[in-house]
Each structure stands twice: as C-alpha cells, then as structure tokens.
Amino acid sequence: MTKAVKKAVIPAAGLGTRFLPASKAVPKEMLPIVDVPTIQLVIEEAVRGGIEQVVLVNGRHKSAIEEHFDHAYELEHTLAERGKTDELVVLSKVAELAQILSVRQKQPLGLGHAVLCAKDAVGEEPVAVLLADDLFDGGENPGIAQLTKAYADCGGAGVVAVMEVEEGQEHKYGIVAGELDERGFIRVTEMVEKPPPGTAPSRMAIIGRYVLPPEIWPALESTERGHGGEIQLTDAMRALVTDGPGLFAIPIEGQRYDAGDKLGFLHANLAFALKRNELRKPLLALMQALIDANLEESQV
C-alpha cells in the first residue's frame, strides 16, 4: 500500500528580486494577499490537503517567516487585555496551523537543491512540494489534495501539477510530454526545463505543486547542475521516469495565481479580496471608478 503523504516542503530561500525594493527588508513570501501573507495561504492549502508537518527551506534574513508562525506572546497579551478576541483567535490559529520546521539553504543553487536541503527533515517517505509563488484556489478541493489522491492512485509514482500554456510561453516553464490515460493523467515520457523557443515537446507546463516518492532523494543527490547553473528539480524528476517508479502529470482543478509576478500578484489580491463579503461591494465600486477615470483620461 502506498504510504500517505503527511510531510511537505516549501522552498522560501529566494531573493525575491522581482519585488525589489519591497523584498529588500520583507521576504517576498510575506507580502500579503489582502492581509494574509502569501506563504500562509500556501501552508493553509497544505493543511487542508492532509499535511501534518511542513519543512520551510529558508535563507538568510528570512527569520520573519518563522516568527510569523510562532506565538507572539506580547501582542497576544495586549489583544487579550483590550478585548480584541477576534484578532486573538486569528493569531492563535496561525501559530497552530501545523508542525513547522525550518532548514537553511546556504547557497542559492536552485529548486532541486532547495528541496534536497529538506531530506533529513523529511526522511524516507513521500513528500509534497509546494512553491510559495503559486497560489491555488480549488475551493473545497485544494490543489495539493488532488495530487496526494493521484499519488495513491498511481501506486507510488511521482505526480506533478500541470497546465496548458499559450503557444510561445513554453520557455518560461518546465514542460512535460507523454501518453494520456483513461483518467486524464499524462504518463510522462519526456520533460525539459525552460526549453528554448520553438523546441518544447508540448504546451503542458509544470506548476508549483508536486508529490514525489522517496526515490527523489538519490535522484537529487546525483543530479548535476543544469539550466542556469542550478540543480533543477525537473532534471531529478527525469530520473523517476527513466530509472524509478515513473511520473504522472495531473491537470488539477481550480484557479492558479502566479504571485511571483507583479501582475499575477495584483490579480491574486483582487480575486481573494472579491471573495470577502466586507470588501466585495466597495472594491467593485473602486475598480469601476478607476476604469471610468482611465477611460476619460484616454479620450482627452
């Protein structure tokens, strides 16, 4: 029987250069979607998907991430004294979301290296990998939960989330190709990290959710530096295809937001704000006013 997936790795050691100057002092993973840090939304998804332990792969100057998921006794005491019960409940839930461990990636050697840094914390068992830049709104069916179910259905083969991207955008992603089965899963036979324009084997792009078997660890350890001089997770997963238990690509349901891109970050903020009853009506009015003002300006 395939072992249940109870541990997750979230790489969070990147420099966040696309969000400078904001990310100079604040980790990009802590930038808020309305009023909730991006990384908290990702961990909440993991917990809803059955994950019990989260390993954060952290970097220098990112202690704010660890502190966010700890108790803030002085703040909690002050809120209690002032009778701010609702805020106190919110803070307590954040501190008790899951068992969270932190390990350090001492060199910026790529996603594969970041995941490998978590090996000792995870142990010899399957692991979910969630990228903090990717947000999924799957409603009652979180993206990572769809993958953990698929992992069980695939008998221990690795599974990755994919989406079809527009033609000409393939060079921005890891791309997979393979045979479609009766479940709608793609049995991966070919994969390439950020292929040069015009060379991609398909338009099916890997997005930031994975469930990987224990065989990923020796594959990562033997993976040499590839694209960009980094140890690529895609290269290690190729070993699962050629020498391991196999790999399936799963088109998962739900809306994906690229919070690592400025426009995607704004999109996520608007979308999540519109889901909140206290913000929806005034935000729609504000958006309409901005549209009207810009239309008038363009006609001058």
C-alpha positions in Angstrom: 0.0 0.0 0.0 1.3 3.5 -0.9 2.2 5.5 2.2 0.1 8.5 2.9 1.7 11.9 2.2 2.0 13.8 5.5 5.0 16.0 5.0 5.6 19.0 2.8 8.5 21.1 1.7 8.1 24.8 0.9 11.2 26.4 -0.6 11.4 30.0 0.7 15.1 31.0 0.3 14.9 33.0 -2.9 16.0 36.6 -3.1 12.7 37.9 -4.5 14.4 40.3 -6.9 11.2 40.8 -8.9 9.7 42.6 -5.9 12.5 44.9 -5.0 12.6 47.3 -3.2 9.8 45.8 -1.1 11.6 42.5 -0.7 14.8 44.1 0.5 13.6 44.0 4.1 10.5 41.9 3.8 10.6 38.3 2.5 8.6 38.1 -0.7 6.7 35.1 0.8 5.4 37.5 3.5 4.0 40.0 1.0 0.2 39.9 1.7 -2.7 38.8 -0.3 -5.1 41.4 1.1 -4.0 40.9 4.8 -2.7 37.3 4.8 1.0 36.5 3.8 1.3 34.5 0.6 3.1 31.7 2.4 0.4 31.4 5.0 -2.2 30.7 2.2 0.1 28.0 0.8 0.5 26.3 4.2 -3.3 26.5 4.8 -3.7 24.7 1.5 -1.2 22.0 2.6 -3.0 21.5 5.9 -6.4 21.2 4.1 -4.8 18.6 2.0 -3.9 16.4 4.9 -0.3 17.6 5.5 0.8 17.5 9.2 4.4 18.7 9.0 5.8 21.5 6.9 9.5 22.0 6.3 10.4 25.5 5.3 13.6 25.8 3.3 14.8 29.2 4.4 17.6 31.6 3.6 19.5 34.4 5.4 17.5 37.4 6.6 14.2 35.5 6.4 13.5 34.9 10.1 10.3 36.9 9.7 8.7 33.8 8.1 9.5 31.6 11.1 8.3 34.3 13.5 5.0 34.6 11.7 4.1 31.0 12.5 5.2 31.3 16.2 3.3 32.7 19.1 3.7 36.5 19.7 3.1 36.5 23.4 3.3 40.3 24.0 1.0 41.0 21.1 -1.4 38.3 22.1 -1.4 39.5 25.7 -2.1 43.1 24.6 -5.0 41.9 22.4 -6.5 39.9 25.3 -6.3 42.9 27.6 -8.0 45.1 25.1 -10.8 42.6 24.5 -9.9 42.0 20.8 -11.0 38.4 20.8 -11.4 38.0 17.0 -7.9 39.2 16.3 -6.5 37.0 19.1 -8.3 33.9 17.6 -6.8 34.7 14.2 -3.2 34.9 15.6 -3.6 31.7 17.6 -4.8 29.8 14.5 -1.7 30.9 12.6 0.6 29.7 15.3 -1.1 26.3 15.5 -1.6 25.6 11.8 0.9 22.8 11.6 4.2 21.5 12.9 6.6 23.7 11.1 10.3 23.1 10.8 12.9 25.3 9.2 16.2 24.4 7.5 18.7 26.6 5.8 19.7 26.6 2.1 23.2 28.1 2.5 23.8 28.6 -1.3 21.3 29.6 -4.0 21.8 26.5 -6.1 18.3 26.1 -7.5 14.9 24.5 -6.7 16.3 21.0 -6.7 19.0 21.9 -4.2 16.4 23.7 -2.0 14.3 20.5 -1.9 17.3 18.4 -1.2 18.1 20.5 1.9 15.0 19.1 3.5 15.9 15.5 3.0 17.0 14.8 6.6 13.9 16.5 8.0 11.5 14.6 5.7 13.1 11.1 5.9 12.5 8.2 3.6 8.9 8.9 2.8 6.9 10.6 0.1 6.8 14.4 0.2 4.6 17.2 -1.2 6.4 20.2 -2.6 4.6 23.5 -2.8 6.1 26.6 -4.3 5.2 29.7 -2.4 4.9 31.8 -5.6 2.0 29.7 -6.8 -1.4 30.2 -5.2 -4.3 27.8 -5.9 -8.0 28.4 -5.2 -9.5 25.0 -5.5 -12.5 25.7 -3.3 -13.3 22.5 -1.3 -10.7 20.5 -3.2 -7.2 22.0 -2.6 -4.7 21.6 -5.3 -2.3 19.6 -3.2 -5.1 17.3 -2.1 -5.8 16.5 -5.7 -2.2 15.4 -6.1 -2.0 13.3 -2.9 -5.0 11.4 -4.1 -3.5 11.0 -7.5 -0.2 9.8 -5.9 -2.2 7.0 -4.1 -4.0 6.1 -7.4 -0.7 6.0 -9.3 0.8 3.4 -7.0 3.7 5.4 -5.7 4.8 7.1 -8.9 5.6 10.8 -8.6 2.9 13.3 -9.6 3.1 16.9 -10.7 0.5 19.5 -11.4 0.4 20.9 -15.0 -1.5 23.4 -17.0 -1.6 24.2 -20.7 0.2 27.4 -21.5 -0.2 29.7 -24.5 2.0 28.9 -27.5 5.2 30.8 -27.3 5.2 30.8 -23.5 6.7 27.4 -23.0 10.2 28.7 -22.4 9.2 30.1 -19.1 8.3 26.7 -17.6 9.4 23.1 -17.2 7.5 21.2 -19.9 6.3 17.6 -20.0 5.0 15.3 -22.7 3.7 11.8 -22.7 0.7 9.5 -23.1 -2.7 10.4 -21.9 -4.5 7.6 -19.9 -8.2 7.0 -19.3 -8.1 9.1 -16.1 -6.9 12.2 -17.9 -3.4 11.7 -16.4 -0.3 12.1 -18.5 2.3 9.3 -18.1 5.4 11.4 -18.6 7.9 10.2 -21.1 9.7 13.5 -21.8 10.4 16.6 -19.8 12.7 19.6 -20.2 13.4 22.7 -18.1 12.6 26.0 -19.9 13.1 24.8 -23.4 14.4 27.4 -26.0 11.6 28.9 -28.0 10.2 26.6 -30.6 11.7 23.4 -29.1 9.1 22.4 -26.5 7.7 18.9 -26.8 4.2 20.1 -25.7 2.4 23.1 -24.1 1.9 21.3 -20.8 3.8 23.2 -18.1 4.7 22.1 -14.6 3.3 24.5 -12.0 4.1 24.7 -8.3 2.7 21.5 -6.8 4.4 18.1 -6.7 4.1 14.9 -4.7 7.3 12.9 -5.0 8.3 9.4 -3.8 11.3 8.7 -1.6 13.3 7.8 -4.8 13.6 11.6 -5.4 16.3 11.9 -2.8 19.0 9.8 -4.5 17.9 11.3 -7.8 18.6 14.8 -6.4 21.9 13.8 -4.9 23.2 12.6 -8.2 21.8 15.5 -10.3 24.4 17.8 -11.7 23.9 21.5 -12.3 21.8 22.2 -15.3 19.8 25.2 -16.7 21.2 28.4 -15.2 24.0 26.6 -13.4 21.5 25.3 -10.8 20.4 21.9 -9.6 17.0 21.6 -11.3 14.1 19.6 -9.7 13.0 18.8 -13.3 16.3 17.0 -14.0 15.9 14.9 -10.9 12.3 14.0 -11.7 13.5 12.8 -15.1 15.3 10.0 -13.2 11.9 8.9 -11.8 10.8 8.5 -15.5 13.9 6.6 -16.7 15.1 4.6 -13.6 12.4 5.0 -10.9 8.7 4.4 -10.3 7.5 6.7 -13.0 6.0 10.2 -13.1 2.5 11.4 -14.0 1.4 14.9 -14.8 -2.0 15.9 -13.5 -4.1 18.8 -14.8 -5.6 20.0 -11.5 -8.9 21.8 -11.0 -9.0 25.3 -9.6 -7.7 28.8 -10.3 -3.9 29.3 -10.2 -2.3 32.7 -9.5 1.4 33.4 -10.1 2.1 35.5 -7.1 5.8 35.7 -8.0 4.9 38.0 -10.9 3.7 41.6 -10.3 0.6 41.3 -12.4 -0.2 37.9 -11.0 0.3 39.2 -7.5 -2.2 42.0 -8.2 -4.6 39.5 -9.8 -4.5 37.3 -6.7 -5.1 40.3 -4.4 -8.2 41.4 -6.3 -9.5 37.8 -6.6 -9.1 37.0 -2.9 -10.5 40.4 -1.9 -13.6 39.9 -4.0 -14.3 36.6 -2.1 -14.7 38.6 1.1 -18.1 39.9 1.9 -16.9 43.1 3.6 -14.7 44.0 0.7 -16.5 42.9 -2.4 -19.0 45.7 -2.9 -16.7 48.7 -2.2 -13.9 47.1 -4.2 -16.1 46.6 -7.2 -17.1 50.3 -6.9 -13.5 51.3 -6.6 -12.5 49.2 -9.7 -15.3 50.7 -11.7 -14.3 54.2 -10.7 -10.7 53.5 -11.8 -11.9 52.1 -15.1 -14.1 55.1 -15.7 -11.3 57.6 -14.8 -8.8 55.8 -17.1 -11.3 55.8 -20.0 -11.9 59.5 -19.6 -8.2 60.2 -19.5 -7.6 58.1 -22.6 -10.2 60.1 -24.5 -8.7 63.5 -23.7 
